[in-house]
Amino acid sequence: MRTKLILLALAAFVSAASASIWLLISEKQVAQERREQFFGTSKRYPTSGGEKMKVEW
C-alpha cells in the first residue's frame, strides 16, 4: 500500500513537472515570434517559389 502511494506521488510530480516545462517552452517560443514580428528581425529568408533568393552583389 505504501509503495503504491509513493509511486502515485512520483507519477503526479513527474507529470506536473513535464507539463510546466512544456508550458515554459511554448511561452518562450511565442514570445520569440512576437519579438521577431515587432522588431522585424525574422531569420526567415525571403523566398520565391519555395527557394532562397540569391543575393546579388
Protein Blocks (a to p, Z undefined) as FASTA:
>chain_A
ZZmmmmmmmmmmmmmmmmmmmmmmmmmmmmmmmmmmmnopafbdcdeehiacdddZZ
